[in-house]
Amino acid sequence: MNVDIDLLQPYWLFLLPLPWLWLYWRLRYPAAWPQILPVLTMRYPLLNDLHSAKETGTVAKKKKQYPREYTIALALSFMLLALAQPVRYSGYAEQQENLQPLDLILAVDTALSMSLSDYEIEGKPVSRIGISRLLLKSFIKNYSGSRMGLVILGNPPALWLPLTSDKAVMQDAVSRITTFLGGRITDMGATLKLIQDQFKDHQEKVVVLISDGGTQIGSVSPQLAAQELAAEGFTLYIIAVGSDDPDAGSLDNSSLIYEAANIKMLQEVADQGNGTLFHALDAQGFSDALKTIEVKHRKPVDKKNKLKLIQAWYPLPLAVAMLLFLYAGLLQQSNPYSNREET
């Protein structure tokens, strides 16, 4: 049977020789113990005669014994053992999913095409930006990672919120995302460059870009920017919103010309960014993509860093020490003349 026992304060064990050194000194240089409590008086004449005979030498001498000294030395040893805090490890504390958290960088497209309606919730059409906003707020509420940041995918792009662990602030920032916040069209290449510059000093570099791949402008192509982003240690995931069918605009009741999601371009960007493309054909697909990304990049907790459950064992040696001290006190009361020089 393997019993996992440890000492939380093992340095106290270095003092264990002291009680026995004290015992050696007491045996070598015996002296009478100070009388702390009054001697019990027993009204029994024969006992008084025995004491008198012992003092005058009429009673045969007995070999000197020092039970009190041995008891106290042993009690002090148990006291030091208790101070070393012996414990038994009974297991490990449960941790949610047994995984380490990560930082997540969200980039949301706010171009004109994100106002098109491809989704339906409870019989009502919902725009691409609307479904993104709704599901991101729900994801943030249940997010078990460390921190999140928010970038607006636009022309020009903008850092909307730096990394924060405040979920309420993050939800508020997402709720205020609207179309045209970053302009009518987007510059995905510049956005990826912004992410690379703003978050280059962070160890865990996971980026989730939500876009329909609409009209792009800029001097750097999204594919090249994603490639440079991956070279810096980032992993770029893309959640494509909207249908890739040019004739799938039946839910859209706006006066805008329907523009299908550019899945081909988004797939190329995700490949160059060393990540994966998720096409959110419905609300459940969007939510599943976010959960998959979060879990995939959370590493298992090292066993040595997990919180151990302990059972304290130091009350046991402490109780033994107290009983031994009590016994030593009783020895003094029952034999107050012990350890004196006999004549």
N, C-alpha and C positions, 0 to 999 in steps of 0.2 A: 504493500500500500504506500503510495507516494504522498507524503504530507508536505505541503508547501509552507514551511515555517520560516519566518524572517525576524530580524530585529530592526526596529525603526531608529533606535538610538544606540548602536552597538558600542560607542566609545566609552560608555559607562563600565563596560567589562574590564577596561584597563585598570580600574580601581579595585578589582577583586582581590589582589594580594594584600591590600591594606588591612582588612579585618584580621587576617591570619598573621600578619606582622605584629598587629596589636596583641593578638593572643600569645604569640611567642614572647613579647615583652612582659606581659602579665605573668606568664609562667616563670620567667627568669627572675623577675623582680616582684614577687608577690606583695600585695599591700591590702589592708582592710578596705572593704567597700564603704563609701559614705552611707550613713543611715538616712534614707530619704523619708521613710515612714516610721512611726514609732513601733517598737518591738511589741509583738502581741504578748500580753501577759496572761499566763495560764495559771490559775489557782489550783496547782496540783503539787503538793510538797515533794513527792518523789522526783518530779522533773527538776525542781530547784536543786535537790541534792545531787542529781546527776551532773548538772551544770557546775556545781561547786566542786564535785570530785574531778571533773575534767580540768578545771582551772588549777587545782592543787596537785594534779598528777596521779590521783588515786585510781582514775580510770585509765585503762590501757590506751596508749596513743593509737590513733588510726592513721592510716596512710592518707596524706593530703590529696584531696580531689578538687577539681575546679569545674564542676558542671555548669556553673553560671557563665564563666568565661567562654566555654565552648558554645553554649547556647547563643550568647550575644554575637560571637563571631559568625556563627551560621546564620543568624537573623540578619546581620548586616550584609552578608553575601546574597541572601534572597532579596534584600532591599535593592541592591545594585542591579540584580537581574530584572527586577520590576521596572527600575528606571531605564533599562535598555529597551523596554517596550516590546516584548515578544508578541508577535501576531501570526495568525494563520490566514493565508490567502484562500478564500473559498470560491473564487471565480472572477468573472469580469463583469463590469457594469454594461448593461445593454445600451447600445447607441443606435440611433435611427439609421437604418440601412448600412450601418457599420462602414461608412464611407467618409472621407475627408471632403469638406466643402471647397468650392472653387469660385473665382470671380468671373462674372459673365458680362460681356459688352454687347449691348443691343444697338442695332442701327436700323432705323425705321424710315422707309421711303414716304415722302409727303408730296409727291408730284401730282399733277392734275389727274393722271390716269388712276390714281389710288382712290378717287371718288366714285369710280364705276362700281356698280352693284353686281356681284357674282354669287353672293351667298344669301341664304334665307334662314331666318330663325323665327320659329313660331308663326310661320306663314307670312312674315314680313321681310322684304328685301333689305340686305345689309351691305354697305359698301366695303371695299377692300380695306380702307383705313379704319372703318368702324369695327370690322371683325378683328383686325389687328389690335386695336385699342382695347376691345372687350376681353379678348383672350389673354393679352399681356397682363392686364390688371389681375385676372384670376391666377395666372402663373406666378406673378410676383407675390401674391398673398400666401401661396403654398411653397414658395421657394425655400429650399433648405441649404442653399449655398451660403457663402460669406457676404459678398458684395455684388452690386450691379451698377453698371454705368449706361448712359443713354446718349446716342449720337443721332442727329437728324441728317438723313440722306437727302441732300438737295444741291442747289447751285446758288450760293456756295454752301457747303456743309457746315454744321455747327455742333460743338460739344454741348449738348443740352443739359447733361447732368454727369459730373465725375463719379467715380466709384463711391458707393455709399452702402451702408448696411441698414439704413433707415427705409423700411418698406413703405411707410406712409408717404414719405417724400417721393419715392420712386413711383408709386401709384398715382400721386398727384401730377407728376411730370408727364406720365403716359396719358393721363386723362385730358391733358391740354394739347396733345398732338392733333393737329388738323392739316388738311390739305393746304398747299401753298405756303406752309410754314417755312419750307426751305426753297420755295420758288415753284414755278409751273413745270419745270423739267429738272432732271437730276444730273449730277456729275459723280458717278459711282467711283471713278478712279481717284478723284480728289478726296472723296469721303474715306476711302481705304487708306490713303496717305495720311489723313488727319488722325485716324485711329492708330496708325503705326507710330506717329510722332507723340501722341498724347499718352499712350499706354505702353510704350516700349520698355519701361523700367519694371513692369509687373511680371512675375514669374509665370502665373497661369494666364495664358493669352487665348481665350476662347471668344470668338466673335460670332454673333448671330445676326445676319442681315435679312430684313424682311422687305421684300420688294416684288413688283410685278415685271421688273426689267424693262420699263418704259423707255421712251426716248432719252438717249444719253448724249451729253456733250463733254468737252474737256480735252486737254492736251495729252492726257495719259489714259490709255484704254483700261477698262475694268480688269481685263485678263492680266495685263502686265502689272497693275497695282496689286492684284491678288497674289501674283507670283512673288513680288517683293515682300509682301506681308508674310507669306509663308516662310520666306528665307530668314525673317527675323524671329521665327519661332511661334507665330500665330497660327491658329487653326480657324478657318473661315467656313461657317455653315450658312446656308441660304435657305430661307423658307419662302418659296414662291407662292404668291397669292394671286387669285384670279384664274380663269379658265384659259387654256391654250387653244381653244376652239374659236376662230374668228366670228362664228355665227352664234356664240353662246351669250348674247346680250339680251336675252328675253326678260331677265329680272331687272335690268337697268331701265329706269323710267326717266332718266335725265335726257337733256338735249344734246349730250356729248356723243361724239362718234366713238363707237365701241372699239377698244384696243385690247387684243388678247395678250396674255402674259407671254413674255419672250423666254420660254423655258430653255431653248437652246443656248442662248447667251448666258443665262444664269447657271446652267450646268457647266459651261466652260469656266466661268469665274470660280465656282465651287471647286472644280478639279484643280485649278491653279492655286487655290488657297488651301490645298491639302485637307479639304473638308468634304461635305456631302450636301447634296441638294434634296430638300423635302418639298414636294408639291402639295400644298394644303388645298385639297379639293373641297373640303368641308371644314366645319368648326372642330370636329373631333380630330381630323388629320392635323390641323394646326396645333392643337393642344398636345397631341402625341409626339409631334416633332420636337416641341420644346422640352418635354419630359425626357425624350431619348437623348437629346444633346446634353442635358444636365447630368444624367446618370452616367453617360459614357465617359465623361471627363472627370469624374470623382473617383479618386484612388482609394483602395482599401486602407483602413487604418492599420498601421504597424502594431503587431500584438504587444510589443514592449511599451508602446505609448498609450495602450488602452488603460482605462481606469480599473484598478483591481478592487474587489470587495474583500474586506478584511474582518477577521474576528479577533478581538483583543484578548490576549491571554495574560497580560500583565497583572490583572487582579489576583490571579492564582498565587504567584510568588509573593505578592504583597500581603495576601492573607496569611500565608505561611510565616512571613517575617513578623507580622503582628502577633501571631500566636506564640512564636518563640520569645518575643520580647515579654509577653505576658507571663510565660513560663519562667523566664529569668527573674521577673519580679516576685513570683510566688516562691522561688527558691530562696530569695533574700529574706522573705518574711518567715519562711518555715525554718531557716537555719541562719540567723543573723550573726552567728559566731564563726561562720566558715571563713576560710582564707586568712585567718589570723595566725600569727606565730604562736605555736604551742610550746609550752615549757616542760 
